[in-house]
């Protein structure tokens, strides 16, 4: 049986907290851009939005995708303690799918036409909710047994 290594657990928890904090900061930063886009979308006023605003929203979405993809890589490279190997594998998979769903949303925006692919955008919203809930459940299991 592998030896209990408190330093490995501490390193894992700290790295995981950093990834989660970066994810939350990115989500908080992009939220006003999402709200602005969604308000225009719901009111069928995308065409009335300035091209600069639409392009800025697309750029902010792309930035968040980059952050999430970097976090997914960090998470995949993180060596989990033996006690969390299974839940960590699930967490890595769910976070990667969350990052992919976010990328789908960014890719649904067409700056040149100033349009949104509604099918991709809606699917992305559903997938993000699904995988974020799974990530939160995985993290809950880890932090619930971190004592």
MODELLER restraints for C-alpha pairs under 7 A, 6 or more apart:
rsr = mdl.restraints
at = mdl.atoms
rsr.add(forms.Gaussian(group=physical.xy_distance, feature=features.Distance(at['CA:8:A'], at['CA:81:A']), mean=6.48, stdev=0.5))
rsr.add(forms.Gaussian(group=physical.xy_distance, feature=features.Distance(at['CA:9:A'], at['CA:81:A']), mean=6.01, stdev=0.5))
rsr.add(forms.Gaussian(group=physical.xy_distance, feature=features.Distance(at['CA:12:A'], at['CA:80:A']), mean=6.24, stdev=0.5))
rsr.add(forms.Gaussian(group=physical.xy_distance, feature=features.Distance(at['CA:19:A'], at['CA:71:A']), mean=5.92, stdev=0.5))
rsr.add(forms.Gaussian(group=physical.xy_distance, feature=features.Distance(at['CA:23:A'], at['CA:68:A']), mean=6.63, stdev=0.5))
rsr.add(forms.Gaussian(group=physical.xy_distance, feature=features.Distance(at['CA:26:A'], at['CA:64:A']), mean=5.97, stdev=0.5))
rsr.add(forms.Gaussian(group=physical.xy_distance, feature=features.Distance(at['CA:30:A'], at['CA:60:A']), mean=6.37, stdev=0.5))
rsr.add(forms.Gaussian(group=physical.xy_distance, feature=features.Distance(at['CA:30:A'], at['CA:61:A']), mean=6.87, stdev=0.5))
rsr.add(forms.Gaussian(group=physical.xy_distance, feature=features.Distance(at['CA:33:A'], at['CA:57:A']), mean=5.58, stdev=0.5))
rsr.add(forms.Gaussian(group=physical.xy_distance, feature=features.Distance(at['CA:40:A'], at['CA:46:A']), mean=5.32, stdev=0.5))
rsr.add(forms.Gaussian(group=physical.xy_distance, feature=features.Distance(at['CA:46:A'], at['CA:114:A']), mean=6.92, stdev=0.5))
rsr.add(forms.Gaussian(group=physical.xy_distance, feature=features.Distance(at['CA:46:A'], at['CA:115:A']), mean=6.88, stdev=0.5))
rsr.add(forms.Gaussian(group=physical.xy_distance, feature=features.Distance(at['CA:47:A'], at['CA:114:A']), mean=6.64, stdev=0.5))
rsr.add(forms.Gaussian(group=physical.xy_distance, feature=features.Distance(at['CA:54:A'], at['CA:111:A']), mean=6.73, stdev=0.5))
rsr.add(forms.Gaussian(group=physical.xy_distance, feature=features.Distance(at['CA:54:A'], at['CA:114:A']), mean=6.88, stdev=0.5))
rsr.add(forms.Gaussian(group=physical.xy_distance, feature=features.Distance(at['CA:55:A'], at['CA:111:A']), mean=5.85, stdev=0.5))
rsr.add(forms.Gaussian(group=physical.xy_distance, feature=features.Distance(at['CA:58:A'], at['CA:106:A']), mean=6.33, stdev=0.5))
rsr.add(forms.Gaussian(group=physical.xy_distance, feature=features.Distance(at['CA:58:A'], at['CA:109:A']), mean=6.56, stdev=0.5))
rsr.add(forms.Gaussian(group=physical.xy_distance, feature=features.Distance(at['CA:61:A'], at['CA:106:A']), mean=5.38, stdev=0.5))
rsr.add(forms.Gaussian(group=physical.xy_distance, feature=features.Distance(at['CA:62:A'], at['CA:106:A']), mean=5.97, stdev=0.5))
rsr.add(forms.Gaussian(group=physical.xy_distance, feature=features.Distance(at['CA:65:A'], at['CA:99:A']), mean=6.39, stdev=0.5))
rsr.add(forms.Gaussian(group=physical.xy_distance, feature=features.Distance(at['CA:65:A'], at['CA:102:A']), mean=6.10, stdev=0.5))
rsr.add(forms.Gaussian(group=physical.xy_distance, feature=features.Distance(at['CA:65:A'], at['CA:103:A']), mean=5.53, stdev=0.5))
rsr.add(forms.Gaussian(group=physical.xy_distance, feature=features.Distance(at['CA:68:A'], at['CA:99:A']), mean=5.33, stdev=0.5))
rsr.add(forms.Gaussian(group=physical.xy_distance, feature=features.Distance(at['CA:69:A'], at['CA:99:A']), mean=5.86, stdev=0.5))
rsr.add(forms.Gaussian(group=physical.xy_distance, feature=features.Distance(at['CA:72:A'], at['CA:92:A']), mean=6.77, stdev=0.5))
rsr.add(forms.Gaussian(group=physical.xy_distance, feature=features.Distance(at['CA:72:A'], at['CA:95:A']), mean=6.14, stdev=0.5))
rsr.add(forms.Gaussian(group=physical.xy_distance, feature=features.Distance(at['CA:72:A'], at['CA:96:A']), mean=5.44, stdev=0.5))
rsr.add(forms.Gaussian(group=physical.xy_distance, feature=features.Distance(at['CA:75:A'], at['CA:92:A']), mean=6.08, stdev=0.5))
rsr.add(forms.Gaussian(group=physical.xy_distance, feature=features.Distance(at['CA:76:A'], at['CA:92:A']), mean=5.69, stdev=0.5))
rsr.add(forms.Gaussian(group=physical.xy_distance, feature=features.Distance(at['CA:80:A'], at['CA:88:A']), mean=6.60, stdev=0.5))
rsr.add(forms.Gaussian(group=physical.xy_distance, feature=features.Distance(at['CA:84:A'], at['CA:142:A']), mean=6.84, stdev=0.5))
rsr.add(forms.Gaussian(group=physical.xy_distance, feature=features.Distance(at['CA:87:A'], at['CA:138:A']), mean=6.04, stdev=0.5))
rsr.add(forms.Gaussian(group=physical.xy_distance, feature=features.Distance(at['CA:91:A'], at['CA:135:A']), mean=5.68, stdev=0.5))
rsr.add(forms.Gaussian(group=physical.xy_distance, feature=features.Distance(at['CA:91:A'], at['CA:138:A']), mean=5.61, stdev=0.5))
rsr.add(forms.Gaussian(group=physical.xy_distance, feature=features.Distance(at['CA:94:A'], at['CA:131:A']), mean=5.56, stdev=0.5))
rsr.add(forms.Gaussian(group=physical.xy_distance, feature=features.Distance(at['CA:94:A'], at['CA:134:A']), mean=6.37, stdev=0.5))
rsr.add(forms.Gaussian(group=physical.xy_distance, feature=features.Distance(at['CA:94:A'], at['CA:135:A']), mean=5.81, stdev=0.5))
rsr.add(forms.Gaussian(group=physical.xy_distance, feature=features.Distance(at['CA:95:A'], at['CA:131:A']), mean=6.89, stdev=0.5))
rsr.add(forms.Gaussian(group=physical.xy_distance, feature=features.Distance(at['CA:95:A'], at['CA:135:A']), mean=6.09, stdev=0.5))
rsr.add(forms.Gaussian(group=physical.xy_distance, feature=features.Distance(at['CA:97:A'], at['CA:131:A']), mean=6.56, stdev=0.5))
rsr.add(forms.Gaussian(group=physical.xy_distance, feature=features.Distance(at['CA:98:A'], at['CA:128:A']), mean=5.40, stdev=0.5))
rsr.add(forms.Gaussian(group=physical.xy_distance, feature=features.Distance(at['CA:98:A'], at['CA:131:A']), mean=5.21, stdev=0.5))
rsr.add(forms.Gaussian(group=physical.xy_distance, feature=features.Distance(at['CA:98:A'], at['CA:132:A']), mean=6.32, stdev=0.5))
rsr.add(forms.Gaussian(group=physical.xy_distance, feature=features.Distance(at['CA:101:A'], at['CA:124:A']), mean=4.95, stdev=0.5))
rsr.add(forms.Gaussian(group=physical.xy_distance, feature=features.Distance(at['CA:101:A'], at['CA:127:A']), mean=5.78, stdev=0.5))
rsr.add(forms.Gaussian(group=physical.xy_distance, feature=features.Distance(at['CA:101:A'], at['CA:128:A']), mean=5.59, stdev=0.5))
rsr.add(forms.Gaussian(group=physical.xy_distance, feature=features.Distance(at['CA:102:A'], at['CA:124:A']), mean=6.42, stdev=0.5))
rsr.add(forms.Gaussian(group=physical.xy_distance, feature=features.Distance(at['CA:102:A'], at['CA:128:A']), mean=6.63, stdev=0.5))
rsr.add(forms.Gaussian(group=physical.xy_distance, feature=features.Distance(at['CA:104:A'], at['CA:120:A']), mean=6.37, stdev=0.5))
rsr.add(forms.Gaussian(group=physical.xy_distance, feature=features.Distance(at['CA:104:A'], at['CA:124:A']), mean=5.79, stdev=0.5))
rsr.add(forms.Gaussian(group=physical.xy_distance, feature=features.Distance(at['CA:105:A'], at['CA:120:A']), mean=6.53, stdev=0.5))
rsr.add(forms.Gaussian(group=physical.xy_distance, feature=features.Distance(at['CA:105:A'], at['CA:121:A']), mean=5.00, stdev=0.5))
rsr.add(forms.Gaussian(group=physical.xy_distance, feature=features.Distance(at['CA:105:A'], at['CA:124:A']), mean=5.37, stdev=0.5))
rsr.add(forms.Gaussian(group=physical.xy_distance, feature=features.Distance(at['CA:108:A'], at['CA:116:A']), mean=5.40, stdev=0.5))
rsr.add(forms.Gaussian(group=physical.xy_distance, feature=features.Distance(at['CA:108:A'], at['CA:117:A']), mean=4.84, stdev=0.5))
rsr.add(forms.Gaussian(group=physical.xy_distance, feature=features.Distance(at['CA:108:A'], at['CA:120:A']), mean=5.72, stdev=0.5))
rsr.add(forms.Gaussian(group=physical.xy_distance, feature=features.Distance(at['CA:108:A'], at['CA:121:A']), mean=5.67, stdev=0.5))
rsr.add(forms.Gaussian(group=physical.xy_distance, feature=features.Distance(at['CA:109:A'], at['CA:115:A']), mean=6.09, stdev=0.5))
rsr.add(forms.Gaussian(group=physical.xy_distance, feature=features.Distance(at['CA:109:A'], at['CA:116:A']), mean=4.72, stdev=0.5))
rsr.add(forms.Gaussian(group=physical.xy_distance, feature=features.Distance(at['CA:109:A'], at['CA:117:A']), mean=6.58, stdev=0.5))
rsr.add(forms.Gaussian(group=physical.xy_distance, feature=features.Distance(at['CA:110:A'], at['CA:116:A']), mean=6.11, stdev=0.5))
